[in-house]
Amino acid sequence: MLTRIDHIGIACFDLDKTVEFYRATYGFEVFHSEVNEEQGVREAMLKINDTSDGGASYLQLLEPTREDSTVAKWLAKNGEGVHHIAFGTADVDGDAADIKSKGVRVLYEEPRIGSMGSRITFLHPKDCGGVLTELVTSAQGDAH
């Protein structure tokens, strides 16, 4: 089922400033950056380490590109900070269906495209102890 913490999503107002903080403070470098028009965010993935399953763990820094995006609304309500946690899986479809069968609401009927071409879905935070939870299958299988 779930194989690792794929990433922790951190919402921020200024992506460049936040990237610089993580670079200067912890030495983390940007592994990948992109704009996700569908989700209305500009993001940077900072690789933290490789994992035993051949994947990696990241910090995902998210800056909204429009005021109606989910991240912009979240920032307006909560300010900067941890937005979600994502778990890596080889089968986002199967694991989402299994988790849904246990009474947890899955936010997307079909997984969507996420960072680096991955397939993603989210679990409702009210069903996950207040934590917005993402399931991720990377474009290369379970490891990205």
Secondary structure, DSSP 8 states (H G I E B T S, - for coil): -EEEEEEEEEE-S-HHHHHHHHHHHH---EEEEEEETTTTEEEEEEEEEE-TTS-EEEEEEEEESSTTSHHHHHHHHH-SEEEEEEEEES-HHHHHHHHHHTT--BS-SS-EE-GGG-EEEEE-GGGTTT--EEEEEBTTBS--
